[in-house]
Amino acid sequence: MALFIIDETRCRRDGLCAADCPAGCIVFEEGGLPEPHEKKQAYCLDCGHCMAVCPADAIRLTRFDRPGEPLDRTLAISLDQAEQFLKGRRSVRAFRDEPVDRALLERLLAVTGYCPSGHNARPTRWVAVSGADKVAGMAGGVAAWMRAEAEAGTDLAAALHLTGIVRAWDAGADLICRHAPALVAAVGPRQGITPREDGVIATAYLELAASAAGLGACWCGYLLAAAAHDAGVRAQLGVADGEAVYGALMLGRPARRYTTLPPRPEPEVNWL
């Protein structure tokens, strides 16, 4: 199968697709049509830069099952708007007692397919837990691991103050998943190009997309710690041998509204 299809009636023969291909998969000679490079086409990253840069929508990678979508520049935001949005993000730990719409969550997860990924490998897959009862069951598995660590008096139990978390759990306070109505975990292979970084970036993308959708989110650090050390928690999440959990978010409608941007120290920058 050919690497890509060219619509000859649309192609402007400007060579932009070849110039922008990061892997050099496209050959272009002035006045002609782009062609796949005989050898380099095997290294196509599926990034879609050729499609994204073409102003005439004249090229489509055959490995994609659908054409690209036009970029609506009327929806572009200003730097001021982006700055306000990014500064206004908060880690939300108190949620309304209402479910997260599954269709909305699926839409947000689809956005993460566009985040940066080493070599565009995109190895991250998602485990979604929907419903406060199911999230509580996941938190219970984490609490069981915490209890075992606390009773054994491990260094990790002391560092993470697990005795107090278990005490609160026994009293009915969930400091693990915060009684959230939804939980999402980013899972990826242990081996690869940049699987950990890919999972972290994908989770960050999801958190920002969730904020734009009016959802609150918070990284679930206790779940990440448990998944890193306990086979039972990994089994609960359906994490296979050779996989790891690189990100986890509690999700739900925020119980409170934030109205002020607290100050932050200026970043330390070493200009070279």
C-alpha positions, -999 to 999 in steps of 0.1 A, spaced: 0 0 0 13 35 -9 23 57 20 0 85 11 -26 95 -15 -23 128 -34 -53 146 -48 -37 159 -81 -66 184 -86 -59 200 -53 -21 198 -49 -3 231 -54 30 215 -60 46 237 -33 66 209 -16 55 219 19 47 183 29 82 172 20 98 201 37 79 196 69 82 158 72 105 152 102 115 117 89 122 127 53 96 103 40 85 125 11 104 133 -21 95 165 -40 109 180 -72 98 214 -83 68 213 -106 60 176 -98 39 157 -73 52 146 -39 62 109 -38 72 85 -10 109 82 -4 119 47 -15 137 38 17 127 64 43 90 59 39 94 29 62 102 53 90 70 73 88 60 84 124 23 87 117 26 123 129 5 138 101 27 169 97 23 165 59 -14 167 62 -14 195 88 9 217 67 -8 213 33 -30 244 27 -50 226 0 -59 194 19 -43 175 -9 -25 147 9 -37 119 32 -17 92 49 -32 58 39 -26 44 73 -52 68 87 -88 56 85 -102 90 79 -92 124 65 -80 153 86 -103 179 101 -100 216 92 -84 237 118 -108 264 130 -87 294 136 -117 314 149 -114 292 180 -78 302 187 -72 318 221 -49 347 229 -19 346 251 -38 365 278 -66 339 276 -41 310 277 -23 326 307 -55 330 326 -66 295 319 -33 279 329 -29 300 360 -65 293 370 -60 255 370 -64 241 406 -59 206 420 -95 198 431 -100 175 460 -137 181 468 -163 169 443 -200 172 438 -220 140 443 -228 135 406 -214 112 379 -191 123 351 -207 119 317 -190 90 299 -193 107 265 -175 138 279 -148 117 294 -143 98 261 -140 132 243 -114 144 267 -94 112 265 -94 115 227 -77 149 230 -47 133 246 -39 116 213 -26 149 202 -1 154 230 37 153 225 51 118 225 87 105 220 91 95 184 53 99 182 51 63 197 20 72 217 22 41 239 -2 53 266 -35 35 272 -61 44 297 -80 27 325 -112 45 334 -131 39 366 -166 54 365 -189 57 394 -182 67 430 -187 31 442 -162 17 418 -137 44 426 -142 36 463 -134 0 455 -101 11 439 -93 33 469 -100 3 491 -74 -17 473 -49 11 478 -59 13 515 -52 -24 519 -17 -19 506 -12 11 529 -23 -9 559 2 -37 551 30 -11 547 20 7 579 19 -26 599 53 -36 586 67 -2 596 84 3 562 103 35 553 78 41 526 50 41 552 68 67 572 76 89 543 40 89 530 24 90 564 4 60 555 -7 52 591 -27 84 593 -42 78 558 -54 44 569 -67 58 602 -88 83 583 -100 56 559 -112 35 588 -131 66 601 -148 70 567 -127 97 552 -112 88 518 -79 107 515 -69 84 487 -94 91 460 -113 119 478 -147 103 471 -143 112 435 -170 100 410 -144 91 384 -108 80 382 -85 76 352 -50 60 350 -24 63 323 -8 29 316 22 22 294 50 -2 287 80 -3 311 103 -5 281 102 19 251 115 52 239 99 75 266 69 57 280 70 74 314 73 109 299 46 100 274 22 89 302 29 120 324 24 144 294 -8 126 284 -21 129 320 -13 166 321 -31 171 288 -62 153 302 -61 174 334 -61 207 313 -88 194 290 -109 184 320 -105 219 334 -117 235 302 -148 212 303 -157 224 338 -143 193 356 -120 193 386 -90 170 387 -62 160 410 -33 137 406 -39 106 426 -4 101 440 -13 74 465 -27 53 437 5 58 417 26 48 448 5 17 454 6 7 417 44 10 417 47 -14 447 17 -37 449 7 -64 424 -28 -65 438 -35 -28 429 -20 -34 395 -43 -64 390 -73 -42 400 -64 -18 373 -58 -45 347 -21 -36 344 -2 -64 327 33 -77 333 57 -53 315 34 -23 321 34 5 346 11 32 357 25 66 349 -3 90 357 -37 90 376 -64 116 380 -94 119 402 -122 136 383 -155 152 390 -175 184 392 -158 207 417 -176 212 450 -162 247 453 -154 276 430 -121 294 429 -120 331 422 -84 343 429 -50 336 414 -26 332 443 9 344 437 38 321 426 75 328 428 91 339 396 108 309 378 146 306 382 161 309 347 197 306 336 200 325 303 229 311 282 
